[in-house]
Amino acid sequence: MQARQSYNRFTTNLINNTANFINNNFDFNIESNQNKQLKQMPLMQLELFTEQSYQKHFSVVITMLNDEQFHGKFISQVNRNKFVFKVSSAFFKIVTLDQLKSINLV
């Protein structure tokens, strides 16, 4: 019983902290006005996510500033802010961090 209570407390804290982080750091502009754009993730967070995705070969979905989305993997790092993204065996995209809006694990 003790383990279950601490697990539930941990889960509740994790959910609450994650929700607070999202609310404090991202502006999703959920309103009736559809002309507003989503904010870009902070550059340091984009750097961290991109670096981790590249090193661990994670499959991710990237969203560009123009709302295009690509599903694939980062396969090469050109420099700190530029990566080669493999979408398919025939389609590669050179991505700079200033072009990205967000990175999400699949």
Gaussian input, Z-matrix of N, CA and C with variables (Angstrom, degrees):
# hf/3-21g

backbone

0 1
 N
 C     1     B1
 C     2     B2     1     A1
 N     3     B3     2     A2     1     D1
 C     4     B4     3     A3     2     D2
 C     5     B5     4     A4     3     D3
 N     6     B6     5     A5     4     D4
 C     7     B7     6     A6     5     D5
 C     8     B8     7     A7     6     D6
 N     9     B9     8     A8     7     D7
 C    10    B10     9     A9     8     D8
 C    11    B11    10    A10     9     D9
 N    12    B12    11    A11    10    D10
 C    13    B13    12    A12    11    D11
 C    14    B14    13    A13    12    D12
 N    15    B15    14    A14    13    D13
 C    16    B16    15    A15    14    D14
 C    17    B17    16    A16    15    D15
 N    18    B18    17    A17    16    D16
 C    19    B19    18    A18    17    D17
 C    20    B20    19    A19    18    D18
 N    21    B21    20    A20    19    D19
 C    22    B22    21    A21    20    D20
 C    23    B23    22    A22    21    D21
 N    24    B24    23    A23    22    D22
 C    25    B25    24    A24    23    D23
 C    26    B26    25    A25    24    D24
 N    27    B27    26    A26    25    D25
 C    28    B28    27    A27    26    D26
 C    29    B29    28    A28    27    D27
 N    30    B30    29    A29    28    D28
 C    31    B31    30    A30    29    D29
 C    32    B32    31    A31    30    D30
 N    33    B33    32    A32    31    D31
 C    34    B34    33    A33    32    D32
 C    35    B35    34    A34    33    D33
 N    36    B36    35    A35    34    D34
 C    37    B37    36    A36    35    D35
 C    38    B38    37    A37    36    D36
 N    39    B39    38    A38    37    D37
 C    40    B40    39    A39    38    D38
 C    41    B41    40    A40    39    D39
 N    42    B42    41    A41    40    D40
 C    43    B43    42    A42    41    D41
 C    44    B44    43    A43    42    D42
 N    45    B45    44    A44    43    D43
 C    46    B46    45    A45    44    D44
 C    47    B47    46    A46    45    D45
 N    48    B48    47    A47    46    D46
 C    49    B49    48    A48    47    D47
 C    50    B50    49    A49    48    D48
 N    51    B51    50    A50    49    D49
 C    52    B52    51    A51    50    D50
 C    53    B53    52    A52    51    D51
 N    54    B54    53    A53    52    D52
 C    55    B55    54    A54    53    D53
 C    56    B56    55    A55    54    D54
 N    57    B57    56    A56    55    D55
 C    58    B58    57    A57    56    D56
 C    59    B59    58    A58    57    D57
 N    60    B60    59    A59    58    D58
 C    61    B61    60    A60    59    D59
 C    62    B62    61    A61    60    D60
 N    63    B63    62    A62    61    D61
 C    64    B64    63    A63    62    D62
 C    65    B65    64    A64    63    D63
 N    66    B66    65    A65    64    D64
 C    67    B67    66    A66    65    D65
 C    68    B68    67    A67    66    D66
 N    69    B69    68    A68    67    D67
 C    70    B70    69    A69    68    D68
 C    71    B71    70    A70    69    D69
 N    72    B72    71    A71    70    D70
 C    73    B73    72    A72    71    D71
 C    74    B74    73    A73    72    D72
 N    75    B75    74    A74    73    D73
 C    76    B76    75    A75    74    D74
 C    77    B77    76    A76    75    D75
 N    78    B78    77    A77    76    D76
 C    79    B79    78    A78    77    D77
 C    80    B80    79    A79    78    D78
 N    81    B81    80    A80    79    D79
 C    82    B82    81    A81    80    D80
 C    83    B83    82    A82    81    D81
 N    84    B84    83    A83    82    D82
 C    85    B85    84    A84    83    D83
 C    86    B86    85    A85    84    D84
 N    87    B87    86    A86    85    D85
 C    88    B88    87    A87    86    D86
 C    89    B89    88    A88    87    D87
 N    90    B90    89    A89    88    D88
 C    91    B91    90    A90    89    D89
 C    92    B92    91    A91    90    D90
 N    93    B93    92    A92    91    D91
 C    94    B94    93    A93    92    D92
 C    95    B95    94    A94    93    D93
 N    96    B96    95    A95    94    D94
 C    97    B97    96    A96    95    D95
 C    98    B98    97    A97    96    D96
 N    99    B99    98    A98    97    D97
 C   100   B100    99    A99    98    D98
 C   101   B101   100   A100    99    D99
 N   102   B102   101   A101   100   D100
 C   103   B103   102   A102   101   D101
 C   104   B104   103   A103   102   D102
 N   105   B105   104   A104   103   D103
 C   106   B106   105   A105   104   D104
 C   107   B107   106   A106   105   D105
 N   108   B108   107   A107   106   D106
 C   109   B109   108   A108   107   D107
 C   110   B110   109   A109   108   D108
 N   111   B111   110   A110   109   D109
 C   112   B112   111   A111   110   D110
 C   113   B113   112   A112   111   D111
 N   114   B114   113   A113   112   D112
 C   115   B115   114   A114   113   D113
 C   116   B116   115   A115   114   D114
 N   117   B117   116   A116   115   D115
 C   118   B118   117   A117   116   D116
 C   119   B119   118   A118   117   D117
 N   120   B120   119   A119   118   D118
 C   121   B121   120   A120   119   D119
 C   122   B122   121   A121   120   D120
 N   123   B123   122   A122   121   D121
 C   124   B124   123   A123   122   D122
 C   125   B125   124   A124   123   D123
 N   126   B126   125   A125   124   D124
 C   127   B127   126   A126   125   D125
 C   128   B128   127   A127   126   D126
 N   129   B129   128   A128   127   D127
 C   130   B130   129   A129   128   D128
 C   131   B131   130   A130   129   D129
 N   132   B132   131   A131   130   D130
 C   133   B133   132   A132   131   D131
 C   134   B134   133   A133   132   D132
 N   135   B135   134   A134   133   D133
 C   136   B136   135   A135   134   D134
 C   137   B137   136   A136   135   D135
 N   138   B138   137   A137   136   D136
 C   139   B139   138   A138   137   D137
 C   140   B140   139   A139   138   D138
 N   141   B141   140   A140   139   D139
 C   142   B142   141   A141   140   D140
 C   143   B143   142   A142   141   D141
 N   144   B144   143   A143   142   D142
 C   145   B145   144   A144   143   D143
 C   146   B146   145   A145   144   D144
 N   147   B147   146   A146   145   D145
 C   148   B148   147   A147   146   D146
 C   149   B149   148   A148   147   D147
 N   150   B150   149   A149   148   D148
 C   151   B151   150   A150   149   D149
 C   152   B152   151   A151   150   D150
 N   153   B153   152   A152   151   D151
 C   154   B154   153   A153   152   D152
 C   155   B155   154   A154   153   D153
 N   156   B156   155   A155   154   D154
 C   157   B157   156   A156   155   D155
 C   158   B158   157   A157   156   D156
 N   159   B159   158   A158   157   D157
 C   160   B160   159   A159   158   D158
 C   161   B161   160   A160   159   D159
 N   162   B162   161   A161   160   D160
 C   163   B163   162   A162   161   D161
 C   164   B164   163   A163   162   D162
 N   165   B165   164   A164   163   D163
 C   166   B166   165   A165   164   D164
 C   167   B167   166   A166   165   D165
 N   168   B168   167   A167   166   D166
 C   169   B169   168   A168   167   D167
 C   170   B170   169   A169   168   D168
 N   171   B171   170   A170   169   D169
 C   172   B172   171   A171   170   D170
 C   173   B173   172   A172   171   D171
 N   174   B174   173   A173   172   D172
 C   175   B175   174   A174   173   D173
 C   176   B176   175   A175   174   D174
 N   177   B177   176   A176   175   D175
 C   178   B178   177   A177   176   D176
 C   179   B179   178   A178   177   D177
 N   180   B180   179   A179   178   D178
 C   181   B181   180   A180   179   D179
 C   182   B182   181   A181   180   D180
 N   183   B183   182   A182   181   D181
 C   184   B184   183   A183   182   D182
 C   185   B185   184   A184   183   D183
 N   186   B186   185   A185   184   D184
 C   187   B187   186   A186   185   D185
 C   188   B188   187   A187   186   D186
 N   189   B189   188   A188   187   D187
 C   190   B190   189   A189   188   D188
 C   191   B191   190   A190   189   D189
 N   192   B192   191   A191   190   D190
 C   193   B193   192   A192   191   D191
 C   194   B194   193   A193   192   D192
 N   195   B195   194   A194   193   D193
 C   196   B196   195   A195   194   D194
 C   197   B197   196   A196   195   D195
 N   198   B198   197   A197   196   D196
 C   199   B199   198   A198   197   D197
 C   200   B200   199   A199   198   D198
 N   201   B201   200   A200   199   D199
 C   202   B202   201   A201   200   D200
 C   203   B203   202   A202   201   D201
 N   204   B204   203   A203   202   D202
 C   205   B205   204   A204   203   D203
 C   206   B206   205   A205   204   D204
 N   207   B207   206   A206   205   D205
 C   208   B208   207   A207   206   D206
 C   209   B209   208   A208   207   D207
 N   210   B210   209   A209   208   D208
 C   211   B211   210   A210   209   D209
 C   212   B212   211   A211   210   D210
 N   213   B213   212   A212   211   D211
 C   214   B214   213   A213   212   D212
 C   215   B215   214   A214   213   D213
 N   216   B216   215   A215   214   D214
 C   217   B217   216   A216   215   D215
 C   218   B218   217   A217   216   D216
 N   219   B219   218   A218   217   D217
 C   220   B220   219   A219   218   D218
 C   221   B221   220   A220   219   D219
 N   222   B222   221   A221   220   D220
 C   223   B223   222   A222   221   D221
 C   224   B224   223   A223   222   D222
 N   225   B225   224   A224   223   D223
 C   226   B226   225   A225   224   D224
 C   227   B227   226   A226   225   D225
 N   228   B228   227   A227   226   D226
 C   229   B229   228   A228   227   D227
 C   230   B230   229   A229   228   D228
 N   231   B231   230   A230   229   D229
 C   232   B232   231   A231   230   D230
 C   233   B233   232   A232   231   D231
 N   234   B234   233   A233   232   D232
 C   235   B235   234   A234   233   D233
 C   236   B236   235   A235   234   D234
 N   237   B237   236   A236   235   D235
 C   238   B238   237   A237   236   D236
 C   239   B239   238   A238   237   D237
 N   240   B240   239   A239   238   D238
 C   241   B241   240   A240   239   D239
 C   242   B242   241   A241   240   D240
 N   243   B243   242   A242   241   D241
 C   244   B244   243   A243   242   D242
 C   245   B245   244   A244   243   D243
 N   246   B246   245   A245   244   D244
 C   247   B247   246   A246   245   D245
 C   248   B248   247   A247   246   D246
 N   249   B249   248   A248   247   D247
 C   250   B250   249   A249   248   D248
 C   251   B251   250   A250   249   D249
 N   252   B252   251   A251   250   D250
 C   253   B253   252   A252   251   D251
 C   254   B254   253   A253   252   D252
 N   255   B255   254   A254   253   D253
 C   256   B256   255   A255   254   D254
 C   257   B257   256   A256   255   D255
 N   258   B258   257   A257   256   D256
 C   259   B259   258   A258   257   D257
 C   260   B260   259   A259   258   D258
 N   261   B261   260   A260   259   D259
 C   262   B262   261   A261   260   D260
 C   263   B263   262   A262   261   D261
 N   264   B264   263   A263   262   D262
 C   265   B265   264   A264   263   D263
 C   266   B266   265   A265   264   D264
 N   267   B267   266   A266   265   D265
 C   268   B268   267   A267   266   D266
 C   269   B269   268   A268   267   D267
 N   270   B270   269   A269   268   D268
 C   271   B271   270   A270   269   D269
 C   272   B272   271   A271   270   D270
 N   273   B273   272   A272   271   D271
 C   274   B274   273   A273   272   D272
 C   275   B275   274   A274   273   D273
 N   276   B276   275   A275   274   D274
 C   277   B277   276   A276   275   D275
 C   278   B278   277   A277   276   D276
 N   279   B279   278   A278   277   D277
 C   280   B280   279   A279   278   D278
 C   281   B281   280   A280   279   D279
 N   282   B282   281   A281   280   D280
 C   283   B283   282   A282   281   D281
 C   284   B284   283   A283   282   D282
 N   285   B285   284   A284   283   D283
 C   286   B286   285   A285   284   D284
 C   287   B287   286   A286   285   D285
 N   288   B288   287   A287   286   D286
 C   289   B289   288   A288   287   D287
 C   290   B290   289   A289   288   D288
 N   291   B291   290   A290   289   D289
 C   292   B292   291   A291   290   D290
 C   293   B293   292   A292   291   D291
 N   294   B294   293   A293   292   D292
 C   295   B295   294   A294   293   D293
 C   296   B296   295   A295   294   D294
 N   297   B297   296   A296   295   D295
 C   298   B298   297   A297   296   D296
 C   299   B299   298   A298   297   D297
 N   300   B300   299   A299   298   D298
 C   301   B301   300   A300   299   D299
 C   302   B302   301   A301   300   D300
 N   303   B303   302   A302   301   D301
 C   304   B304   303   A303   302   D302
 C   305   B305   304   A304   303   D303
 N   306   B306   305   A305   304   D304
 C   307   B307   306   A306   305   D305
 C   308   B308   307   A307   306   D306
 N   309   B309   308   A308   307   D307
 C   310   B310   309   A309   308   D308
 C   311   B311   310   A310   309   D309
 N   312   B312   311   A311   310   D310
 C   313   B313   312   A312   311   D311
 C   314   B314   313   A313   312   D312
 N   315   B315   314   A314   313   D313
 C   316   B316   315   A315   314   D314
 C   317   B317   316   A316   315   D315

   B1=1.4410
   B2=1.5257
   B3=1.3207
   B4=1.4666
   B5=1.5318
   B6=1.3439
   B7=1.4622
   B8=1.5191
   B9=1.3209
   B10=1.4543
   B11=1.5273
   B12=1.3245
   B13=1.4598
   B14=1.5264
   B15=1.3380
   B16=1.4618
   B17=1.5221
   B18=1.3416
   B19=1.4620
   B20=1.5201
   B21=1.3423
   B22=1.4666
   B23=1.5240
   B24=1.3395
   B25=1.4543
   B26=1.5284
   B27=1.3479
   B28=1.4686
   B29=1.5213
   B30=1.3212
   B31=1.4630
   B32=1.5249
   B33=1.3204
   B34=1.4554
   B35=1.5244
   B36=1.3272
   B37=1.4634
   B38=1.5210
   B39=1.3292
   B40=1.4636
   B41=1.5272
   B42=1.3118
   B43=1.4676
   B44=1.5266
   B45=1.3243
   B46=1.4730
   B47=1.5235
   B48=1.3254
   B49=1.4628
   B50=1.5215
   B51=1.3289
   B52=1.4621
   B53=1.5248
   B54=1.3209
   B55=1.4677
   B56=1.5198
   B57=1.3261
   B58=1.4691
   B59=1.5174
   B60=1.3405
   B61=1.4621
   B62=1.5235
   B63=1.3238
   B64=1.4685
   B65=1.5257
   B66=1.3315
   B67=1.4654
   B68=1.5219
   B69=1.3225
   B70=1.4571
   B71=1.5247
   B72=1.3335
   B73=1.4561
   B74=1.5183
   B75=1.2986
   B76=1.4569
   B77=1.5164
   B78=1.3110
   B79=1.4522
   B80=1.5183
   B81=1.3192
   B82=1.4562
   B83=1.5240
   B84=1.3290
   B85=1.4608
   B86=1.5231
   B87=1.3095
   B88=1.4609
   B89=1.5206
   B90=1.3037
   B91=1.4576
   B92=1.5170
   B93=1.3036
   B94=1.4592
   B95=1.5207
   B96=1.3332
   B97=1.4590
   B98=1.5344
   B99=1.3134
   B100=1.4611
   B101=1.5273
   B102=1.3314
   B103=1.4601
   B104=1.5228
   B105=1.3106
   B106=1.4581
   B107=1.5231
   B108=1.3195
   B109=1.4654
   B110=1.5204
   B111=1.3408
   B112=1.4594
   B113=1.5153
   B114=1.3155
   B115=1.4535
   B116=1.5132
   B117=1.2980
   B118=1.4578
   B119=1.5267
   B120=1.3308
   B121=1.4566
   B122=1.5243
   B123=1.3277
   B124=1.4709
   B125=1.5256
   B126=1.3295
   B127=1.4594
   B128=1.5277
   B129=1.3200
   B130=1.4703
   B131=1.5209
   B132=1.3207
   B133=1.4609
   B134=1.5316
   B135=1.3250
   B136=1.4651
   B137=1.5311
   B138=1.3426
   B139=1.4722
   B140=1.5177
   B141=1.3249
   B142=1.4583
   B143=1.5213
   B144=1.3196
   B145=1.4674
   B146=1.5252
   B147=1.3316
   B148=1.4664
   B149=1.5193
   B150=1.3213
   B151=1.4679
   B152=1.5262
   B153=1.3175
   B154=1.4644
   B155=1.5250
   B156=1.3158
   B157=1.4654
   B158=1.5230
   B159=1.3237
   B160=1.4663
   B161=1.5301
   B162=1.3174
   B163=1.4639
   B164=1.5252
   B165=1.3194
   B166=1.4644
   B167=1.5245
   B168=1.3444
   B169=1.4750
   B170=1.5274
   B171=1.3391
   B172=1.4601
   B173=1.5207
   B174=1.3083
   B175=1.4507
   B176=1.5293
   B177=1.3301
   B178=1.4645
   B179=1.5212
   B180=1.3131
   B181=1.4598
   B182=1.5169
   B183=1.3280
   B184=1.4613
   B185=1.5264
   B186=1.3112
   B187=1.4588
   B188=1.5167
   B189=1.3098
   B190=1.4528
   B191=1.5332
   B192=1.3229
   B193=1.4635
   B194=1.5238
   B195=1.3348
   B196=1.4707
   B197=1.5338
   B198=1.3456
   B199=1.4683
   B200=1.5282
   B201=1.3350
   B202=1.4528
   B203=1.5232
   B204=1.3201
   B205=1.4585
   B206=1.5231
   B207=1.3346
   B208=1.4539
   B209=1.5174
   B210=1.3161
   B211=1.4597
   B212=1.5181
   B213=1.3302
   B214=1.4582
   B215=1.5149
   B216=1.3599
   B217=1.4659
   B218=1.5187
   B219=1.3481
   B220=1.4563
   B221=1.5256
   B222=1.3432
   B223=1.4713
   B224=1.5156
   B225=1.3304
   B226=1.4528
   B227=1.5246
   B228=1.3252
   B229=1.4569
   B230=1.5231
   B231=1.3233
   B232=1.4566
   B233=1.5266
   B234=1.3373
   B235=1.4655
   B236=1.5197
   B237=1.3171
   B238=1.4631
   B239=1.5232
   B240=1.3091
   B241=1.4656
   B242=1.5236
   B243=1.3218
   B244=1.4657
   B245=1.5291
   B246=1.3437
   B247=1.4604
   B248=1.5216
   B249=1.3220
   B250=1.4656
   B251=1.5187
   B252=1.3274
   B253=1.4576
   B254=1.5221
   B255=1.3235
   B256=1.4663
   B257=1.5218
   B258=1.3348
   B259=1.4569
   B260=1.5277
   B261=1.3207
   B262=1.4604
   B263=1.5266
   B264=1.3222
   B265=1.4663
   B266=1.5335
   B267=1.3265
   B268=1.4552
   B269=1.5268
   B270=1.3246
   B271=1.4649
   B272=1.5245
   B273=1.3224
   B274=1.4562
   B275=1.5292
   B276=1.3085
   B277=1.4612
   B278=1.5206
   B279=1.3199
   B280=1.4626
   B281=1.5219
   B282=1.3312
   B283=1.4555
   B284=1.5246
   B285=1.3212
   B286=1.4636
   B287=1.5265
   B288=1.3203
   B289=1.4583
   B290=1.5250
   B291=1.3217
   B292=1.4650
   B293=1.5299
   B294=1.3384
   B295=1.4649
   B296=1.5256
   B297=1.3396
   B298=1.4548
   B299=1.5175
   B300=1.3125
   B301=1.4611
   B302=1.5210
   B303=1.3499
   B304=1.4630
   B305=1.5237
   B306=1.3357
   B307=1.4601
   B308=1.5199
   B309=1.3314
   B310=1.4672
   B311=1.5187
   B312=1.3358
   B313=1.4578
   B314=1.5199
   B315=1.3165
   B316=1.4566
   B317=1.5112
   A1=110.97
   A2=116.39
   A3=121.43
   A4=110.49
   A5=117.51
   A6=121.69
   A7=110.86
   A8=116.68
   A9=120.50
   A10=110.74
   A11=117.66
   A12=121.00
   A13=111.17
   A14=117.25
   A15=118.86
   A16=110.58
   A17=117.61
   A18=120.73
   A19=110.36
   A20=116.94
   A21=120.69
   A22=110.77
   A23=118.29
   A24=122.20
   A25=110.14
   A26=115.55
   A27=119.46
   A28=110.79
   A29=116.72
   A30=121.60
   A31=110.89
   A32=116.96
   A33=121.42
   A34=110.57
   A35=116.92
   A36=120.57
   A37=111.36
   A38=116.53
   A39=120.83
   A40=111.04
   A41=117.01
   A42=121.31
   A43=110.27
   A44=116.60
   A45=120.12
   A46=111.58
   A47=117.13
   A48=120.20
   A49=111.66
   A50=117.21
   A51=120.92
   A52=110.85
   A53=116.68
   A54=120.48
   A55=110.75
   A56=117.24
   A57=120.54
   A58=111.42
   A59=117.15
   A60=121.02
   A61=110.98
   A62=116.19
   A63=120.72
   A64=110.22
   A65=116.92
   A66=120.10
   A67=112.33
   A68=116.79
   A69=120.47
   A70=113.61
   A71=118.31
   A72=120.54
   A73=115.42
   A74=118.20
   A75=119.92
   A76=109.82
   A77=115.33
   A78=121.72
   A79=107.22
   A80=116.45
   A81=119.74
   A82=112.89
   A83=117.33
   A84=121.81
   A85=112.01
   A86=116.83
   A87=119.92
   A88=107.89
   A89=115.26
   A90=123.26
   A91=108.30
   A92=116.11
   A93=119.43
   A94=111.84
   A95=117.54
   A96=121.47
   A97=109.12
   A98=117.52
   A99=122.35
   A100=112.63
   A101=118.93
   A102=121.40
   A103=113.00
   A104=117.81
   A105=120.25
   A106=109.44
   A107=116.21
   A108=122.50
   A109=110.11
   A110=116.60
   A111=120.71
   A112=109.16
   A113=115.94
   A114=120.86
   A115=110.57
   A116=115.68
   A117=121.20
   A118=108.24
   A119=116.38
   A120=119.68
   A121=108.24
   A122=118.37
   A123=119.97
   A124=111.02
   A125=116.45
   A126=121.54
   A127=112.44
   A128=117.34
   A129=119.62
   A130=111.03
   A131=117.30
   A132=121.16
   A133=110.05
   A134=117.01
   A135=120.31
   A136=110.68
   A137=116.59
   A138=120.40
   A139=110.93
   A140=116.55
   A141=121.31
   A142=111.36
   A143=117.56
   A144=121.61
   A145=111.25
   A146=116.06
   A147=120.00
   A148=110.43
   A149=116.37
   A150=121.13
   A151=110.84
   A152=117.35
   A153=120.93
   A154=111.26
   A155=117.23
   A156=121.04
   A157=110.81
   A158=116.36
   A159=120.97
   A160=111.42
   A161=116.86
   A162=120.85
   A163=112.58
   A164=117.29
   A165=121.02
   A166=113.25
   A167=117.10
   A168=123.35
   A169=111.78
   A170=116.58
   A171=121.32
   A172=110.11
   A173=115.71
   A174=122.26
   A175=106.99
   A176=116.66
   A177=121.19
   A178=111.22
   A179=114.60
   A180=122.41
   A181=106.12
   A182=115.78
   A183=119.32
   A184=108.18
   A185=115.47
   A186=121.91
   A187=107.58
   A188=115.38
   A189=121.51
   A190=109.24
   A191=117.17
   A192=121.17
   A193=112.83
   A194=116.60
   A195=120.18
   A196=111.56
   A197=116.64
   A198=125.20
   A199=114.96
   A200=118.37
   A201=120.22
   A202=108.17
   A203=116.92
   A204=120.50
   A205=109.30
   A206=115.13
   A207=122.10
   A208=108.71
   A209=115.94
   A210=122.16
   A211=108.02
   A212=117.05
   A213=119.95
   A214=111.61
   A215=114.98
   A216=121.37
   A217=109.89
   A218=114.76
   A219=120.02
   A220=107.31
   A221=117.06
   A222=119.10
   A223=113.38
   A224=117.75
   A225=120.02
   A226=109.87
   A227=114.97
   A228=120.13
   A229=108.30
   A230=116.78
   A231=122.19
   A232=109.85
   A233=115.59
   A234=122.31
   A235=107.31
   A236=116.52
   A237=118.93
   A238=113.25
   A239=118.14
   A240=122.13
   A241=114.49
   A242=118.30
   A243=120.47
   A244=109.86
   A245=115.52
   A246=122.08
   A247=109.93
   A248=115.66
   A249=121.85
   A250=106.66
   A251=116.37
   A252=123.74
   A253=108.98
   A254=117.10
   A255=121.63
   A256=109.29
   A257=115.44
   A258=121.50
   A259=109.92
   A260=116.34
   A261=122.03
   A262=107.25
   A263=116.76
   A264=119.16
   A265=111.80
   A266=117.21
   A267=120.22
   A268=113.56
   A269=117.65
   A270=120.08
   A271=110.82
   A272=115.60
   A273=123.24
   A274=107.54
   A275=116.04
   A276=120.79
   A277=108.42
   A278=116.18
   A279=120.82
   A280=106.70
   A281=115.47
   A282=121.47
   A283=109.70
   A284=116.33
   A285=120.17
   A286=107.25
   A287=116.17
   A288=120.47
   A289=112.67
   A290=117.73
   A291=118.90
   A292=112.27
   A293=118.08
   A294=122.05
   A295=111.97
   A296=116.81
   A297=121.40
   A298=112.21
   A299=115.03
   A300=120.67
   A301=109.26
   A302=116.81
   A303=119.64
   A304=110.77
   A305=114.19
   A306=123.11
   A307=107.01
   A308=116.45
   A309=121.03
   A310=109.77
   A311=116.19
   A312=120.65
   A313=109.62
   A314=116.39
   A315=120.58
   A316=108.53
   D1=-39.80
   D2=179.46
   D3=-60.94
   D4=-42.61
   D5=-179.28
   D6=-64.87
   D7=-40.07
   D8=-179.58
   D9=-64.59
   D10=-42.19
   D11=179.99
   D12=-64.64
   D13=-43.73
   D14=-179.99
   D15=-68.33
   D16=-34.39
   D17=176.49
   D18=-63.99
   D19=-45.62
   D20=179.83
   D21=-64.08
   D22=-39.12
   D23=178.03
   D24=-65.08
   D25=-42.04
   D26=177.89
   D27=-62.32
   D28=-45.86
   D29=-179.65
   D30=-62.14
   D31=-44.49
   D32=179.56
   D33=-62.56
   D34=-44.71
   D35=178.82
   D36=-62.98
   D37=-42.05
   D38=179.63
   D39=-61.79
   D40=-45.58
   D41=179.75
   D42=-63.79
   D43=-45.75
   D44=-179.27
   D45=-64.18
   D46=-44.09
   D47=-179.95
   D48=-65.16
   D49=-39.27
   D50=177.83
   D51=-64.90
   D52=-44.58
   D53=179.18
   D54=-62.95
   D55=-42.09
   D56=177.91
   D57=-63.75
   D58=-41.52
   D59=178.32
   D60=-60.07
   D61=-46.59
   D62=-179.80
   D63=-63.13
   D64=-44.83
   D65=-179.61
   D66=-63.58
   D67=-36.09
   D68=-176.86
   D69=-81.78
   D70=-23.22
   D71=-171.88
   D72=-112.65
   D73=-14.02
   D74=-178.06
   D75=-127.69
   D76=141.19
   D77=178.87
   D78=-114.19
   D79=100.55
   D80=-175.74
   D81=-86.63
   D82=-6.91
   D83=175.83
   D84=49.81
   D85=51.72
   D86=179.93
   D87=-81.85
   D88=91.48
   D89=-178.82
   D90=-142.18
   D91=175.95
   D92=178.68
   D93=-71.95
   D94=-21.43
   D95=179.92
   D96=-78.86
   D97=109.84
   D98=-175.78
   D99=-86.43
   D100=-4.60
   D101=-176.94
   D102=-78.00
   D103=-14.85
   D104=-178.53
   D105=-75.21
   D106=141.84
   D107=-179.33
   D108=-94.39
   D109=152.32
   D110=173.17
   D111=-70.86
   D112=147.03
   D113=176.73
   D114=-70.01
   D115=150.93
   D116=173.66
   D117=-78.34
   D118=142.32
   D119=174.90
   D120=-59.25
   D121=150.57
   D122=176.80
   D123=-58.20
   D124=143.70
   D125=-175.47
   D126=-58.05
   D127=-40.62
   D128=179.68
   D129=-63.18
   D130=-37.18
   D131=178.74
   D132=-69.79
   D133=-40.86
   D134=175.90
   D135=-60.40
   D136=-43.47
   D137=178.16
   D138=-59.16
   D139=-46.52
   D140=-178.58
   D141=-64.08
   D142=-48.69
   D143=-179.10
   D144=-62.46
   D145=-42.46
   D146=-178.63
   D147=-66.12
   D148=-45.07
   D149=179.98
   D150=-61.21
   D151=-46.04
   D152=179.28
   D153=-65.07
   D154=-42.39
   D155=179.62
   D156=-62.83
   D157=-39.18
   D158=178.92
   D159=-68.41
   D160=-48.50
   D161=-176.55
   D162=-66.36
   D163=-36.96
   D164=-175.89
   D165=-98.75
   D166=3.70
   D167=177.08
   D168=57.51
   D169=41.54
   D170=178.88
   D171=-73.79
   D172=146.05
   D173=171.35
   D174=-86.71
   D175=124.60
   D176=-174.35
   D177=-133.17
   D178=164.32
   D179=170.07
   D180=-114.00
   D181=123.09
   D182=177.30
   D183=-106.07
   D184=141.86
   D185=176.49
   D186=-114.97
   D187=123.88
   D188=-179.42
   D189=-83.22
   D190=167.84
   D191=179.65
   D192=-62.00
   D193=-26.54
   D194=178.69
   D195=-90.35
   D196=16.14
   D197=176.80
   D198=70.54
   D199=11.33
   D200=171.04
   D201=-72.03
   D202=142.27
   D203=177.68
   D204=-121.58
   D205=141.39
   D206=177.99
   D207=-131.66
   D208=139.11
   D209=177.72
   D210=-110.23
   D211=128.12
   D212=-179.43
   D213=172.87
   D214=-151.83
   D215=-177.99
   D216=-136.91
   D217=147.57
   D218=171.33
   D219=-78.46
   D220=123.88
   D221=-175.53
   D222=-112.01
   D223=-14.77
   D224=-179.08
   D225=-153.84
   D226=146.15
   D227=177.08
   D228=-113.28
   D229=116.42
   D230=-179.08
   D231=-78.28
   D232=-49.59
   D233=173.17
   D234=-151.88
   D235=-168.05
   D236=-174.52
   D237=-61.07
   D238=-30.64
   D239=-175.41
   D240=-113.27
   D241=5.56
   D242=-176.33
   D243=-131.40
   D244=129.95
   D245=-178.12
   D246=-133.11
   D247=155.70
   D248=171.45
   D249=-99.73
   D250=126.46
   D251=-175.94
   D252=-113.04
   D253=122.87
   D254=-179.58
   D255=-94.74
   D256=115.70
   D257=178.83
   D258=-90.94
   D259=-43.79
   D260=176.16
   D261=-149.61
   D262=-179.68
   D263=-178.75
   D264=-65.94
   D265=-19.01
   D266=-178.47
   D267=-113.06
   D268=-1.61
   D269=-175.65
   D270=-131.72
   D271=117.62
   D272=177.35
   D273=-121.91
   D274=149.56
   D275=-179.75
   D276=-132.18
   D277=132.73
   D278=173.39
   D279=-88.33
   D280=121.72
   D281=-173.36
   D282=-118.39
   D283=128.10
   D284=170.70
   D285=-104.78
   D286=148.86
   D287=-173.83
   D288=-62.82
   D289=-27.95
   D290=179.59
   D291=-73.67
   D292=-9.92
   D293=176.14
   D294=-90.16
   D295=-14.53
   D296=-174.48
   D297=-88.38
   D298=140.80
   D299=171.83
   D300=-97.35
   D301=-42.22
   D302=-179.43
   D303=-159.81
   D304=161.89
   D305=176.09
   D306=-130.99
   D307=129.45
   D308=-179.38
   D309=-130.04
   D310=135.49
   D311=174.37
   D312=-68.14
   D313=146.83
   D314=178.24
   D315=-95.51

